[in-house]
Amino acid sequence: MTSPHPSVPANRLAATASPYLQQHAHNPVDWWPWCAEALDLARTQDRPILLSIGYSACHWCHVMAHESFEDPATADLMNRLFVNIKVDREERPDLDRVYQTAHQLMARRSGGWPLTVFLNPHDQRPFFAGTYFPREPRHGLPAFTQLLQGVEHAYRDRREAINAQGDELMTALAGLAPTPSGRVPAARVLDAALNELTDSFDTEQGGFGGAPKFPHATNLEFLLRRWAVGAAAGQPDDSALQMATFTLERMIRGGLNDQLGGGFCRYAVDDLWMIPHFEKMLYDNGPLLALCCDAWQITADPLFRDAARATADWIMRELQSPDGGYWSSLDADSEGHEGRFYCWDRERVRALLTPTEYAPFAAVYGLDRPANFEGQWHLHQYQTPAQVAQTQGLPLAQVESLLGAARATLLAERELRVRPGLDDKVLTAWNALAIKGMARAARVLGRADYLESAQAALDFIRRTLWRDGRLLATCKDGRAQLQAYLDDYANLLDALLELLQTRWSAADLAFAIELAEVLLTQFHDPDAGGFWFTGRDHEPLIARPKPLGDESMPSGNGVAAWALQRLGHLLGEPRYLDAAEGTLKLAAEFIRRLPYAHGTLLFALDEHLNPPETLIIRADTDLLDDWQAAAQQGYQPRRLVLAIPNSATDLPGALAGMKPGAGPRAYRCRGTHCEAPVEHLAQL
């Protein structure tokens, strides 16, 4: 989405790199980016700060921009009363996290975007917060201009009360900080999480709870891991597997998944997975790609294999930059309307397809039913190809061929439309999630091009976003900036461990160790345990959180604990294991209270209680692939396999003792115990 009023003189946001901020560069609002100069101005002039946080693919952010920020009268009021700061939540998740939490405490309800917060200019503490506000009063919300005047009057007339409220808020924020329990949670919390997911499972449509429905890839991965743990003990939990695979199947067949071009949208607004909010985010699709691969390994159902391929192909085709990094997202809107790019007129589809193609296509995707989105049809599988083959008396292979031809025709036609806006910044943490998914897909599906894609993204990060031993968080048009956050380091470490299981690279292992060391020196709290979201040398904010629960992305503390634990077992490095254990102790009460909301920490807990099996294969290059394939056969989430060629030398830590033999050999360890090397392939 570009600014609709380029004739309006550019404001300061025109000089920023963020696509979201640039969308507001021609607003008549005198916007500032978050910076010391803006904060100093507000303090000097004693003008409250209007902080507006959003992101480029956000539909309601666009609505509020059109209604209010592009309106000269509203902008004039904003400029007279406030210092106005616009923030891209994807570039500054630290600010978003702090002020979303403040909003929840003040409003006693969950937040969202756009986030609208009014700050005391002298300490940046919020005194009023909300989300979207309309141009005119409706749905119990005041008009935005009414709100602006009311907030400004409150700041002038009720200063003492505002300061007291700020003190109360800081006390409440401090009260949210976790405190260590001294003990790691017991294994029963894993069962409690499974029970909670079972109780909230939608047996009719999959997923958990009602609308809106989010993919929650972490919960589905937890269920697959529970099944695998039971299967390894000869007692597979088929109900856990059924919940995960049924949910994933409904998502794949639903409108949440782009039935023509691949890739999953952010979430569904209904309980059928039919109509999504149409933005497509990189951070969703990386984990869902890995999940589809896992489901394919377990079930051998082609539905999951094909969905994995479609998702990976979409990431490469539409989100991978020529420089290798993955871009961030596709907008929900095109031509000013949400979903316009994806929806169809029935008669246009009928005209594009042959009658032979149209008959099964309409039956599968619902064009023989009433329109499902604003008088048009958003593609959603109402029937499976097998069901349609049976009712129409056709061979299944013929139906699938006709559907494939129809999808190709419609995709080609769709490519002629005005495309949704692309947010073409590269975010380190999101790229890490995609690298992990692409590496998993490369290994499970045997696709060298997926590995090349993941490697290109990693090379971009090393080349552009790794400077002087530290990561940067974002890059746009070659301009890398902003100190990286916990999520960047933790997810990239996790992605490197996934890549190392796909192919050996001494450089990647060395990079993983460097990231682990920065996690310990910059983010780890050696006293209370856990990891702060920002580094020790980061800009001070009103709070420094240690996020524990999974949200739209996996918990940074959970990923850090899980990845450090795995790296610690590989290298025999007690500092990494101790940091992971301390994180579990810190999070213990939160995990016990809401186990299903801490899925990533549960992965770390599971492998703390039952250390993963590490299998280190040493062999000449010509034999390495066969041994690696044998070791990685099937879905084994508690097994970590590195296939290291005999030519590799100077290995770090415990790997140094795993020497080549006269022939291929595999070293099998679990925790601190290692068995005698295996020297015959059949023994694997």
Secondary structure, 3 states (H helix, E strand, C coil): CCCCCCCCCCCHHHHCCCHHHHHCCCCCCCEEECCHHHHHHHHHHCCCEEEEEECCCCHHHHHHHHHHHCCHHHHHHHHHHCEEEEEECCCCHHHHHHHHHHHHHHHCCCCCCCEEEEECCCCCCEEEEECCCCCCCECCECCHHHHHHHHHHHHHHCHHHHHHHHHHHHHHHHHCCCCCCCCCCCCHHHHHHHHHHHHHECCCCCCECCCCECCCHHHHHHHHHHHHHHHHCCCCCHHHHHHHHHHHHHHHHCCCECCCCCCECCEECCCCCCCEECCEEHHHHHHHHHHHHHHHHHHCCHHHHHHHHHHHHHHHHHHECCCCCECCEECCEECCEECCCCCECHHHHHHHCCHHHHHHHHHHHCCCCCCCECCEECCCCCCCHHHHHHHHCCCHHHHHHHHHHHHHHHHHHHCCCCCCCEECCEEHHHHHHHHHHHHHHHHHHCCHHHHHHHHHHHHHHHHHHEECCEEEEEEECCEEEEECCHHHHHHHHHHHHHHHHHCCCHHHHHHHHHHHHHHHHHHECCCCCCECCCCCCCCCCCCCCCCCCCCCCCCHHHHHHHHHHHHHHHHCCHHHHHHHHHHHHHHHHHHHHCHHHHHHHHHHHHHHHCCCEEEEEEECHHHHHHHHHHHCCCCCCCEEEEEEECCCCCCCHHHHHCCCCCCCEEEEEECCEECCCECCHHHC
